[in-house]
Structure formats: structure tokens, C-alpha cells
Amino acid sequence: MTWSAQRHVSRGVVASTRGSLRAVAGTVISLVLICPATVMLAPHAMAVPAPEVEYTYNVVARRHFTFPSNDAIGYGYRICDKVSRGSTYADVMDSVEAEVFPNDEQASNYVVSYAVGILCPENISRLRDAAADYRRLR
């Protein structure tokens, strides 16, 4: 290949390289401008775990309570049933203290409040009313 032919070929390579660099730069600039707008327009995720998942996480994974028959969800719904039937707060607390470990008043209050607050929030006012005059006699 002669020197002028090499020069012509190298100019073509440089020209094609410049063209590809322009294409890449254009793509990068487009992505930089489009991606933030796409992220801003995307809807925000508002996922909430199912009540059973949240309750189980709070009383089994976080606090490590031990429930009868190893059934935290069933026990939580039984607490909801007691509250909805009008059981006194003292009765609910006594049964939880007798059946759930750890079995102190603070742990029982945690289990009862989370069961009602997460599994049956429609009973929160009943639980508050039942606990209004609650005094531990022990």
C-alpha cells in the first residue's frame, strides 16, 4: 500500500472513530437526560406487608415469643376474638401471661397490643375502653 493510500485509510479510520464516538456520546447524553425524568415519573412503591407477616415478624422474629402449639398467627386471632367478644383487659392479659413465654406483664401487653393493632385494628377502641381502668393487682 502506498503512503497516500495509507493516509486515506487512516483518515477513514479516524473519521469512522469520530463518528462512533459521537454516537456513543449522544447515547450517553440521552440516557443522562432521560433516566432521571423516568425515575421521577415512576410511581413510588407503597407496599405494605400482609398483617400476618407483619405480626409474625414482630412477635416471633423481633421479640422471640413462644406461643402454644407454635402458632403465633392463630393465637393473635384468638386475642382478637376475645377483645371483640368484650372480654376484660385483665382476662386477656392473664390468659396471655399464662400461655405465652416470656410471661411478664410487659411481654403480654406487647403481644396483645400488636395482635389487635395489626390483625384486627377495628377492635382498637374496644381494647382501649377495656384497658381504661386496668390496674394490675399482683
Secondary structure as a PSIPRED ss2 file (coil, helix, strand):
# PSIPRED VFORMAT (PSIPRED V4.0)

   1 M C   1.000  0.000  0.000
   2 T C   1.000  0.000  0.000
   3 W H   0.000  1.000  0.000
   4 S H   0.000  1.000  0.000
   5 A H   0.000  1.000  0.000
   6 Q H   0.000  1.000  0.000
   7 R H   0.000  1.000  0.000
   8 H H   0.000  1.000  0.000
   9 V H   0.000  1.000  0.000
  10 S H   0.000  1.000  0.000
  11 R H   0.000  1.000  0.000
  12 G H   0.000  1.000  0.000
  13 V H   0.000  1.000  0.000
  14 V H   0.000  1.000  0.000
  15 A H   0.000  1.000  0.000
  16 S H   0.000  1.000  0.000
  17 T H   0.000  1.000  0.000
  18 R H   0.000  1.000  0.000
  19 G H   0.000  1.000  0.000
  20 S H   0.000  1.000  0.000
  21 L H   0.000  1.000  0.000
  22 R H   0.000  1.000  0.000
  23 A H   0.000  1.000  0.000
  24 V H   0.000  1.000  0.000
  25 A H   0.000  1.000  0.000
  26 G H   0.000  1.000  0.000
  27 T H   0.000  1.000  0.000
  28 V H   0.000  1.000  0.000
  29 I H   0.000  1.000  0.000
  30 S H   0.000  1.000  0.000
  31 L H   0.000  1.000  0.000
  32 V H   0.000  1.000  0.000
  33 L H   0.000  1.000  0.000
  34 I H   0.000  1.000  0.000
  35 C H   0.000  1.000  0.000
  36 P H   0.000  1.000  0.000
  37 A H   0.000  1.000  0.000
  38 T H   0.000  1.000  0.000
  39 V H   0.000  1.000  0.000
  40 M H   0.000  1.000  0.000
  41 L H   0.000  1.000  0.000
  42 A C   1.000  0.000  0.000
  43 P C   1.000  0.000  0.000
  44 H C   1.000  0.000  0.000
  45 A C   1.000  0.000  0.000
  46 M C   1.000  0.000  0.000
  47 A C   1.000  0.000  0.000
  48 V C   1.000  0.000  0.000
  49 P C   1.000  0.000  0.000
  50 A C   1.000  0.000  0.000
  51 P H   0.000  1.000  0.000
  52 E H   0.000  1.000  0.000
  53 V H   0.000  1.000  0.000
  54 E H   0.000  1.000  0.000
  55 Y H   0.000  1.000  0.000
  56 T H   0.000  1.000  0.000
  57 Y H   0.000  1.000  0.000
  58 N H   0.000  1.000  0.000
  59 V H   0.000  1.000  0.000
  60 V H   0.000  1.000  0.000
  61 A H   0.000  1.000  0.000
  62 R H   0.000  1.000  0.000
  63 R C   1.000  0.000  0.000
  64 H C   1.000  0.000  0.000
  65 F C   1.000  0.000  0.000
  66 T E   0.000  0.000  1.000
  67 F C   1.000  0.000  0.000
  68 P H   0.000  1.000  0.000
  69 S H   0.000  1.000  0.000
  70 N H   0.000  1.000  0.000
  71 D C   1.000  0.000  0.000
  72 A H   0.000  1.000  0.000
  73 I H   0.000  1.000  0.000
  74 G H   0.000  1.000  0.000
  75 Y H   0.000  1.000  0.000
  76 G H   0.000  1.000  0.000
  77 Y H   0.000  1.000  0.000
  78 R H   0.000  1.000  0.000
  79 I H   0.000  1.000  0.000
  80 C H   0.000  1.000  0.000
  81 D H   0.000  1.000  0.000
  82 K H   0.000  1.000  0.000
  83 V H   0.000  1.000  0.000
  84 S H   0.000  1.000  0.000
  85 R C   1.000  0.000  0.000
  86 G C   1.000  0.000  0.000
  87 S C   1.000  0.000  0.000
  88 T C   1.000  0.000  0.000
  89 Y H   0.000  1.000  0.000
  90 A H   0.000  1.000  0.000
  91 D H   0.000  1.000  0.000
  92 V H   0.000  1.000  0.000
  93 M H   0.000  1.000  0.000
  94 D H   0.000  1.000  0.000
  95 S H   0.000  1.000  0.000
  96 V H   0.000  1.000  0.000
  97 E H   0.000  1.000  0.000
  98 A H   0.000  1.000  0.000
  99 E H   0.000  1.000  0.000
 100 V C   1.000  0.000  0.000
 101 F E   0.000  0.000  1.000
 102 P C   1.000  0.000  0.000
 103 N C   1.000  0.000  0.000
 104 D C   1.000  0.000  0.000
 105 E H   0.000  1.000  0.000
 106 Q H   0.000  1.000  0.000
 107 A H   0.000  1.000  0.000
 108 S H   0.000  1.000  0.000
 109 N H   0.000  1.000  0.000
 110 Y H   0.000  1.000  0.000
 111 V H   0.000  1.000  0.000
 112 V H   0.000  1.000  0.000
 113 S H   0.000  1.000  0.000
 114 Y H   0.000  1.000  0.000
 115 A H   0.000  1.000  0.000
 116 V H   0.000  1.000  0.000
 117 G H   0.000  1.000  0.000
 118 I H   0.000  1.000  0.000
 119 L H   0.000  1.000  0.000
 120 C C   1.000  0.000  0.000
 121 P H   0.000  1.000  0.000
 122 E H   0.000  1.000  0.000
 123 N H   0.000  1.000  0.000
 124 I H   0.000  1.000  0.000
 125 S H   0.000  1.000  0.000
 126 R H   0.000  1.000  0.000
 127 L H   0.000  1.000  0.000
 128 R H   0.000  1.000  0.000
 129 D H   0.000  1.000  0.000
 130 A H   0.000  1.000  0.000
 131 A H   0.000  1.000  0.000
 132 A C   1.000  0.000  0.000
 133 D C   1.000  0.000  0.000
 134 Y C   1.000  0.000  0.000
 135 R C   1.000  0.000  0.000
 136 R C   1.000  0.000  0.000
 137 L C   1.000  0.000  0.000
 138 R C   1.000  0.000  0.000
